[in-house]
Amino acid sequence: MSDADSPGLEEEFAALARISDRAAEAIIDKKEVVVASHVDADGLTSAGIISAALARAGLDRKTLFFRQLDLTALETIADLGSDLVIFTDLGSGMQTEILDMGLSAVVADHHRPQGSGIDLHINPHLVGLDGATHLSGSGSAFLLARALAKATGRSGDNDDLAGLAIVGAVGDLQDMAAGRLIGLNRQILDIGVEAGVLSFGRDLKLFGKQTRPVFKMLEYSSDPYIPGLSGDEDACISFLKEQGIRLRGERWRRWIDMDSGEKARIASALVRRGLRSGLSNRQLERLVGEVYTLLAEPEGTELRDASEYSTLLNATARYGFSGVGLAVCLGDRGPALEDARRLLAEHRQNLVAGLKLVKEEGIVALDHIQYFDAGDRILDTIVGIVAGMSFQTADRRKPILAFAICDDGRLKVSARGTQDLVRAGLNLAEAVSKASEKVGGVGGGHNVAAGATIPPEAKDEFLKIIDGIVGGQLRP
């Protein structure tokens, strides 16, 4: 626990470990366990970690996934009549409702808690840490998995699950603020390195280093957006040729196919281009940072790189195929992985279509926020991703909100900010929670990213309320 990025956090780690120990003791006495988790990469890896740990402890479980934990979801869980429910990557904001439903619960989450009463609650906020950067939902689940191994006399046996915890943290963008994982995420990274399942190092942060041709990796770069290259295949090819880079061997060459000299030439040229194009130092810092490799996975696959792995998982759960993503987390490298790859291809097409829609219809600017309404033209499960990607052409001085119609007719709200806005006082979790509550909805999340569901007819009132809240948060 000596990493310079997480000094003085041994006490917080130990405090959450003690709660995890108590939770594990409660779990191993149960006959029927339900795992309830969220439909994103962090939620899938959280469920995968706990499912693997329960299986190794000889405990049966039933796993359910929810877009959002609300009373309807809790009623579905309660109808199962389980001895215990383990909530992963959700639950912290519904403590009162969980207890009112009469559920015996363990919560392994990282969202800002609301209410109280659940004693077996593993959450970084409870020890004064930030759930957006210091520990993900999968990280909390990993602490519980370690405790389960300890409770069954197998201390250390679940340390290999650190790989999934890091995939979840990266999928939750917990490495974006500092360009690397910090806090308790760092402790988990150390455990994974010690277990031989993880390695890390500085490299380009661009997506697709394992699987995409280099020119495609540059073309699809959205964070940071590279002026003159992002979105322009021909320009990317010309740029690489100018650096003396050979594009083809037996196949199109990927980043992992480049030698160190070629990588250095490309990286240096990208920085120079960014400076000439007016990118700020903070934007350039997002170009190079720490990347995380899963050593047990084959090189050149989506599962080797934590960022690509998390995107693959997002492409399953967000389209209603949580079981496929969970199977991949649990080691299925046959039919489930092939299904996930097919879903990933469709996911990429949907994101491109979503960005095109936003570009064509435009973003509406209010005093302190900006928004677009996708209606039923972008799935509510991916509209938040589209919102975050839209920052490359939107006003980065204001958080962006996106609206989409849910299957049940409610209106989904996804809110995204930037780390610069957070440093200026933005707290979207607080803003979205307060505004949605005032219009008869429910919401929460993190300071930089949050979501809610509200009645469709309350949209204008919601916008007026949250615009005022965000205005009060942001310092000039």
C-alpha positions as CSV (number, residue, x, y, z in Angstrom):
1,M,0.0,0.0,0.0
2,S,3.0,2.3,-0.4
3,D,2.2,3.8,-3.8
4,A,2.7,7.6,-3.9
5,D,-0.8,8.1,-5.4
6,S,-2.5,6.7,-2.4
7,P,-0.6,7.9,0.7
8,G,-2.3,7.6,4.1
9,L,-5.2,5.5,2.8
10,E,-4.3,2.3,4.7
11,E,-6.7,3.3,7.4
12,E,-9.6,3.8,5.0
13,F,-8.8,0.5,3.2
14,A,-8.7,-1.3,6.5
15,A,-12.1,0.3,7.6
16,L,-13.8,-1.0,4.4
17,A,-12.1,-4.3,4.8
18,R,-13.6,-4.7,8.3
19,I,-17.1,-4.0,7.0
20,S,-16.4,-6.5,4.2
21,D,-15.4,-9.1,6.8
22,R,-18.7,-8.6,8.7
23,A,-20.6,-8.8,5.4
24,A,-18.9,-12.0,4.4
25,E,-19.7,-13.7,7.7
26,A,-23.4,-12.8,7.1
27,I,-23.3,-14.2,3.5
28,I,-21.7,-17.6,4.1
29,D,-24.6,-18.5,6.5
30,K,-27.2,-18.0,3.8
31,K,-28.8,-20.7,1.6
32,E,-30.2,-18.4,-1.2
33,V,-28.4,-15.3,-2.3
34,V,-29.6,-12.8,-5.0
35,V,-27.0,-10.5,-6.6
36,A,-28.6,-7.2,-8.0
37,S,-26.3,-5.0,-10.1
38,H,-26.2,-2.2,-12.7
39,V,-26.2,-2.4,-16.5
40,D,-22.8,-1.0,-17.3
41,A,-19.2,-2.2,-17.3
42,D,-18.8,-1.4,-13.6
43,G,-22.0,-3.2,-12.7
44,L,-21.1,-6.2,-14.8
45,T,-17.7,-6.6,-13.4
46,S,-19.1,-6.1,-9.9
47,A,-21.6,-8.9,-10.5
48,G,-18.8,-11.0,-12.1
49,I,-16.6,-10.6,-9.1
50,I,-19.2,-11.5,-6.5
51,S,-20.6,-14.3,-8.6
52,A,-17.1,-15.9,-8.9
53,A,-16.5,-15.4,-5.2
54,L,-19.8,-17.0,-4.3
55,A,-19.2,-19.9,-6.6
56,R,-15.7,-20.5,-5.1
57,A,-17.4,-20.4,-1.6
58,G,-19.9,-23.1,-2.8
59,L,-22.8,-20.7,-2.6
60,D,-25.7,-20.6,-5.2
61,R,-26.9,-17.2,-6.4
62,K,-29.4,-15.7,-8.8
63,T,-28.2,-12.5,-10.6
64,L,-30.4,-9.7,-11.8
65,F,-29.5,-6.4,-13.6
66,F,-31.3,-3.1,-13.5
67,R,-31.0,0.1,-15.4
68,Q,-31.9,1.9,-12.2
69,L,-32.8,0.8,-8.7
70,D,-36.3,2.0,-8.0
71,L,-39.4,0.6,-6.1
72,T,-40.4,-1.5,-9.1
73,A,-36.9,-3.1,-9.1
74,L,-37.0,-3.7,-5.4
75,E,-40.4,-5.3,-5.7
76,T,-39.0,-7.7,-8.3
77,I,-36.2,-8.6,-6.0
78,A,-38.5,-9.0,-3.0
79,D,-40.8,-11.4,-4.9
80,L,-37.8,-13.8,-5.1
81,G,-38.0,-14.4,-1.4
82,S,-34.2,-14.7,-1.0
83,D,-32.4,-15.0,2.3
84,L,-30.0,-12.1,1.3
85,V,-29.6,-9.6,-1.4
86,I,-26.1,-8.4,-2.4
87,F,-26.4,-5.0,-4.2
88,T,-23.4,-4.2,-6.3
89,D,-22.8,-0.8,-8.0
90,L,-26.2,0.3,-6.8
91,G,-28.2,0.4,-3.6
92,S,-26.5,3.2,-1.7
93,G,-29.2,5.7,-2.7
94,M,-32.1,3.5,-1.8
95,Q,-31.3,2.3,1.8
96,T,-34.6,3.4,3.4
97,E,-36.6,1.8,0.6
98,I,-34.6,-1.5,0.8
99,L,-35.2,-1.7,4.5
100,D,-38.9,-0.8,4.1
101,M,-39.2,-3.6,1.6
102,G,-38.0,-6.0,4.4
103,L,-34.9,-7.1,2.5
104,S,-31.8,-8.4,4.3
105,A,-29.1,-6.7,2.3
106,V,-25.4,-6.2,1.8
107,V,-24.4,-3.2,-0.4
108,A,-21.1,-2.9,-2.2
109,D,-21.4,0.4,-4.1
110,H,-19.6,3.7,-4.7
111,H,-22.4,6.1,-5.4
112,R,-23.2,8.9,-2.9
113,P,-25.3,7.4,-0.1
114,Q,-28.8,8.7,0.6
115,G,-30.7,7.7,3.8
116,S,-29.1,5.2,6.2
117,G,-29.8,2.0,8.1
118,I,-27.9,-0.6,6.1
119,D,-25.0,-1.7,8.3
120,L,-23.3,-4.0,5.9
121,H,-22.5,-1.2,3.5
122,I,-19.2,-1.0,1.6
123,N,-18.8,2.4,0.1
124,P,-15.8,4.9,-0.2
125,H,-18.0,7.8,0.8
126,L,-18.5,6.3,4.2
127,V,-14.7,6.7,4.9
128,G,-14.5,10.2,3.4
129,L,-13.3,9.2,-0.1
130,D,-14.7,10.1,-3.5
131,G,-16.7,7.4,-5.3
132,A,-16.0,9.0,-8.7
133,T,-12.2,8.6,-8.4
134,H,-11.1,6.6,-5.3
135,L,-13.1,3.4,-5.6
136,S,-15.6,2.0,-8.2
137,G,-18.5,-0.3,-7.5
138,S,-16.4,-3.3,-8.8
139,G,-13.7,-2.2,-6.3
140,S,-16.2,-2.4,-3.4
141,A,-17.3,-5.8,-4.7
142,F,-13.6,-6.9,-4.8
143,L,-13.1,-6.0,-1.2
144,L,-16.2,-8.2,-0.4
145,A,-14.8,-11.0,-2.5
146,R,-11.5,-10.9,-0.6
147,A,-13.4,-11.1,2.6
148,L,-15.4,-14.1,1.4
149,A,-12.2,-15.9,0.6
150,K,-10.9,-15.1,4.1
151,A,-14.2,-16.2,5.7
152,T,-14.0,-19.6,4.0
153,G,-10.3,-20.2,5.0
154,R,-8.9,-19.3,1.5
155,S,-7.3,-15.9,2.1
156,G,-5.9,-14.5,-1.1
157,D,-7.7,-16.9,-3.4
158,N,-9.9,-14.1,-4.9
159,D,-7.0,-11.7,-5.5
160,D,-7.0,-12.7,-9.2
161,L,-10.4,-10.9,-9.4
162,A,-8.5,-7.6,-9.2
163,G,-8.4,-7.6,-13.0
164,L,-12.1,-7.3,-13.2
165,A,-12.2,-4.6,-10.6
166,I,-9.7,-2.5,-12.6
167,V,-11.8,-3.1,-15.8
168,G,-14.8,-1.7,-13.9
169,A,-12.9,1.3,-12.5
170,V,-11.6,2.2,-16.0
171,G,-15.1,1.6,-17.5
172,D,-16.4,4.1,-14.9
173,L,-13.7,6.6,-16.1
174,Q,-12.1,6.7,-12.6
175,D,-8.7,7.1,-14.2
176,M,-9.6,10.2,-16.3
177,A,-9.2,12.9,-13.7
178,A,-5.6,12.2,-12.8
179,G,-4.6,10.2,-15.9
180,R,-4.2,7.2,-13.7
181,L,-6.0,5.3,-11.0
182,I,-5.7,6.7,-7.5
183,G,-7.0,6.1,-4.0
184,L,-8.2,2.6,-3.1
185,N,-8.3,1.7,-6.8
186,R,-4.5,2.0,-6.5
187,Q,-4.4,-0.5,-3.7
188,I,-6.5,-3.0,-5.8
189,L,-4.1,-2.4,-8.7
190,D,-1.2,-3.3,-6.5
191,I,-3.0,-6.5,-5.4
192,G,-3.6,-7.5,-9.0
193,V,0.0,-6.9,-9.9
194,E,1.1,-9.0,-7.0
195,A,-1.3,-11.7,-8.1
196,G,0.2,-11.7,-11.6
197,V,-3.0,-10.7,-13.4
198,L,-2.3,-7.1,-14.1
199,S,0.4,-4.8,-15.4
200,F,0.4,-1.0,-16.0
201,G,2.5,1.7,-17.6
202,R,2.4,5.0,-19.4
203,D,1.2,4.9,-23.0
204,L,-1.2,6.7,-25.4
205,K,-4.6,6.7,-23.8
206,L,-6.4,6.4,-27.2
207,F,-8.9,3.6,-27.5
208,G,-8.2,0.6,-29.7
209,K,-4.4,0.0,-29.2
210,Q,-5.0,-3.8,-29.1
211,T,-7.5,-4.2,-31.9
212,R,-7.6,-1.3,-34.3
213,P,-5.2,-0.3,-37.1
214,V,-3.3,2.7,-35.9
215,F,-4.9,5.1,-38.4
216,K,-8.3,4.0,-37.2
217,M,-7.2,4.5,-33.6
218,L,-6.4,8.1,-34.4
219,E,-9.5,8.6,-36.5
220,Y,-11.9,7.6,-33.7
221,S,-10.1,9.5,-31.0
222,S,-12.7,11.6,-29.2
223,D,-11.1,12.4,-25.8
224,P,-9.0,14.2,-26.5
225,Y,-10.3,15.3,-29.8
226,I,-7.3,15.8,-32.2
227,P,-8.0,18.7,-34.6
228,G,-7.4,17.7,-38.2
229,L,-7.2,14.0,-37.4
230,S,-10.3,12.9,-35.3
231,G,-13.0,11.8,-37.8
232,D,-10.7,12.0,-40.9
233,E,-9.3,8.7,-42.0
234,D,-7.3,10.2,-45.0
235,A,-5.7,12.8,-42.7
236,C,-4.7,10.1,-40.2
237,I,-3.1,8.0,-42.9
238,S,-1.2,11.0,-44.3
239,F,-0.1,12.0,-40.8
240,L,1.4,8.5,-40.1
241,K,3.1,8.4,-43.4
242,E,4.7,11.8,-42.7
243,Q,6.2,10.2,-39.5
244,G,7.7,7.4,-41.7
245,I,5.3,4.8,-40.2
246,R,4.7,1.6,-42.3
247,L,0.9,1.0,-42.2
248,R,0.8,-2.6,-43.4
249,G,2.6,-5.9,-42.8
250,E,0.6,-9.1,-43.3
251,R,-2.3,-7.0,-41.9
252,W,-3.0,-3.4,-41.0
253,R,-0.5,-2.6,-38.1
254,R,-2.0,-1.9,-34.7
255,W,-0.4,0.2,-31.9
256,I,0.8,-3.0,-30.3
257,D,2.6,-3.9,-33.6
258,M,4.7,-0.7,-33.5
259,D,8.2,-0.7,-32.0
260,S,9.3,1.8,-29.3
261,G,10.8,4.2,-31.8
262,E,7.7,4.3,-34.0
263,K,5.5,4.8,-30.9
264,A,7.7,7.7,-29.7
265,R,7.6,9.4,-33.2
266,I,3.8,9.2,-33.3
267,A,3.3,10.4,-29.7
268,S,5.7,13.4,-30.2
269,A,4.1,14.4,-33.5
270,L,0.6,14.2,-31.9
271,V,1.7,16.5,-29.0
272,R,3.2,19.0,-31.5
273,R,0.1,18.9,-33.6
274,G,-2.1,19.5,-30.6
275,L,0.0,22.5,-29.5
276,R,-0.2,24.0,-32.9
277,S,-4.0,23.4,-32.9
278,G,-4.4,25.2,-29.6
279,L,-5.1,22.3,-27.3
280,S,-4.5,23.1,-23.7
281,N,-2.0,21.4,-21.5
282,R,-4.8,19.7,-19.7
283,Q,-6.2,18.4,-22.9
284,L,-2.8,17.1,-24.0
285,E,-2.4,15.4,-20.6
286,R,-5.3,13.2,-21.6
287,L,-3.3,12.0,-24.6
288,V,-0.8,10.1,-22.6
289,G,-1.4,8.4,-19.3
290,E,-1.5,5.1,-17.5
291,V,-2.9,2.1,-19.2
292,Y,-3.8,-1.3,-17.7
293,T,-3.2,-4.7,-19.2
294,L,-4.8,-8.0,-18.2
295,L,-2.0,-10.5,-18.5
296,A,-4.1,-13.6,-18.6
297,E,-5.9,-12.5,-21.8
298,P,-4.4,-13.0,-25.3
299,E,-2.6,-10.0,-26.9
300,G,-4.5,-8.4,-29.7
301,T,-8.0,-9.0,-28.2
302,E,-10.5,-6.7,-26.6
303,L,-10.0,-8.4,-23.3
304,R,-6.2,-7.6,-23.0
305,D,-6.7,-3.8,-22.5
306,A,-8.9,-2.6,-19.6
307,S,-10.5,0.2,-21.6
308,E,-11.4,-2.1,-24.5
309,Y,-12.7,-4.8,-22.2
310,S,-15.0,-2.3,-20.4
311,T,-16.4,-1.1,-23.8
312,L,-17.1,-4.7,-24.8
313,L,-19.0,-5.2,-21.6
314,N,-21.0,-1.9,-22.0
315,A,-22.1,-3.2,-25.4
316,T,-23.8,-6.2,-23.8
317,A,-25.7,-5.0,-20.8
318,R,-26.8,-1.7,-22.3
319,Y,-28.7,-3.6,-25.0
320,G,-30.4,-6.0,-22.7
321,F,-27.8,-8.8,-22.8
322,S,-26.3,-8.6,-19.3
323,G,-26.1,-12.4,-19.2
324,V,-23.6,-12.3,-22.1
325,G,-21.4,-9.8,-20.4
326,L,-21.5,-11.6,-17.1
327,A,-20.5,-14.9,-18.9
328,V,-17.5,-13.1,-20.4
329,C,-16.5,-11.8,-16.9
330,L,-16.8,-15.4,-15.6
331,G,-14.5,-16.7,-18.3
332,D,-16.6,-17.8,-21.3
333,R,-14.3,-17.3,-24.3
334,G,-16.5,-19.2,-26.7
335,P,-20.1,-18.3,-27.7
336,A,-20.5,-15.5,-25.1
337,L,-17.4,-13.7,-26.3
338,E,-18.5,-14.0,-29.9
339,D,-22.0,-12.6,-29.0
340,A,-20.3,-9.8,-27.1
341,R,-18.1,-8.9,-30.2
342,R,-21.2,-8.8,-32.4
343,L,-23.0,-6.5,-29.9
344,L,-19.9,-4.3,-29.8
345,A,-19.9,-3.8,-33.5
346,E,-23.6,-2.8,-33.3
347,H,-22.8,-0.5,-30.3
348,R,-20.2,1.4,-32.3
349,Q,-22.6,1.9,-35.1
350,N,-25.3,3.2,-32.7
351,L,-22.8,5.6,-31.1
352,V,-21.8,7.0,-34.5
353,A,-25.5,7.4,-35.4
354,G,-26.1,9.1,-32.1
355,L,-23.3,11.6,-32.6
356,K,-24.6,12.3,-36.1
357,L,-28.1,13.1,-34.7
358,V,-26.7,15.5,-32.1
359,K,-24.6,17.2,-34.7
360,E,-27.6,17.6,-37.0
361,E,-30.1,18.7,-34.4
362,G,-27.8,20.8,-32.3
363,I,-27.4,21.4,-28.6
364,V,-29.6,23.9,-26.7
365,A,-27.7,26.3,-24.4
366,L,-29.2,27.6,-21.2
367,D,-27.5,29.9,-18.7
368,H,-25.5,27.3,-16.9
369,I,-26.2,24.0,-18.7
370,Q,-26.7,22.7,-22.3
371,Y,-28.8,19.8,-23.4
372,F,-30.2,17.8,-26.3
373,D,-33.4,15.7,-26.5
374,A,-33.0,12.4,-28.4
375,G,-36.6,11.3,-27.9
376,D,-36.7,7.6,-28.9
377,R,-33.9,8.0,-31.5
378,I,-31.1,7.1,-29.1
379,L,-31.4,4.3,-26.6
380,D,-31.8,5.5,-23.1
381,T,-29.0,3.1,-22.0
382,I,-26.4,4.7,-24.3
383,V,-27.6,8.4,-24.4
384,G,-25.2,9.2,-21.6
385,I,-22.2,7.8,-23.6
386,V,-23.3,10.0,-26.5
387,A,-23.6,13.0,-24.2
388,G,-20.0,12.5,-23.0
389,M,-18.7,12.1,-26.5
390,S,-20.5,15.2,-27.6
391,F,-18.3,17.4,-25.4
392,Q,-15.8,17.4,-28.2
393,T,-18.0,19.8,-30.2
394,A,-20.0,21.3,-27.3
395,D,-19.2,24.1,-24.9
396,R,-16.9,22.6,-22.3
397,R,-17.7,25.4,-19.9
398,K,-21.2,23.9,-19.2
399,P,-22.3,20.4,-18.2
400,I,-24.3,18.6,-20.9
401,L,-27.6,16.9,-20.3
402,A,-29.3,14.4,-22.6
403,F,-32.9,13.2,-22.7
404,A,-34.2,9.9,-24.1
405,I,-37.5,8.0,-23.7
406,C,-37.4,4.8,-21.7
407,D,-39.3,1.7,-22.7
408,D,-41.8,2.4,-19.9
409,G,-42.5,5.9,-21.1
410,R,-40.5,7.7,-18.5
411,L,-37.8,10.2,-19.5
412,K,-34.2,9.3,-18.9
413,V,-31.8,12.1,-18.0
414,S,-28.1,11.6,-18.4
415,A,-25.8,14.4,-17.2
416,R,-22.1,14.7,-17.9
417,G,-19.5,17.2,-16.8
418,T,-15.7,17.6,-17.1
419,Q,-13.0,17.5,-14.4
420,D,-12.4,21.2,-15.0
421,L,-16.1,21.9,-14.1
422,V,-15.8,19.6,-11.0
423,R,-12.8,21.7,-9.9
424,A,-15.0,24.8,-10.3
425,G,-17.6,23.4,-8.0
426,L,-19.9,21.2,-10.2
427,N,-21.6,18.3,-8.4
428,L,-24.0,16.6,-10.8
429,A,-25.0,13.9,-8.3
430,E,-26.4,16.6,-6.0
431,A,-27.9,18.7,-8.8
432,V,-29.6,15.8,-10.6
433,S,-30.8,14.3,-7.3
434,K,-32.4,17.5,-6.1
435,A,-33.9,18.5,-9.4
436,S,-35.4,15.1,-10.1
437,E,-36.9,14.8,-6.6
438,K,-38.7,18.2,-7.1
439,V,-40.4,17.0,-10.2
440,G,-41.4,13.5,-8.9
441,G,-38.4,11.6,-10.3
442,V,-35.4,9.9,-8.9
443,G,-31.7,10.3,-9.6
444,G,-28.1,10.4,-8.4
445,G,-24.6,9.4,-9.4
446,H,-21.2,11.2,-9.2
447,N,-20.0,14.7,-9.3
448,V,-18.9,14.4,-12.9
449,A,-21.6,12.1,-14.2
450,A,-25.2,11.4,-13.0
451,G,-28.6,10.3,-14.2
452,A,-32.2,10.3,-13.4
453,T,-35.7,9.3,-14.6
454,I,-38.5,11.9,-14.5
455,P,-42.0,12.2,-15.8
456,P,-41.9,13.4,-19.5
457,E,-44.2,16.3,-18.8
458,A,-41.7,17.6,-16.1
459,K,-38.8,18.1,-18.6
460,D,-39.1,22.0,-18.8
461,E,-39.5,22.4,-15.1
462,F,-36.5,20.0,-14.5
463,L,-34.3,22.0,-16.8
464,K,-35.2,25.3,-15.1
465,I,-34.5,23.8,-11.6
466,I,-31.2,22.1,-12.5
467,D,-30.0,25.2,-14.5
468,G,-30.3,27.2,-11.3
469,I,-28.7,24.6,-9.1
470,V,-25.7,24.2,-11.4
471,G,-25.4,28.0,-11.6
472,G,-25.2,28.2,-7.8
473,Q,-22.5,25.5,-7.8
474,L,-20.1,26.9,-10.4
475,R,-17.6,29.5,-9.4
476,P,-16.6,32.0,-12.0
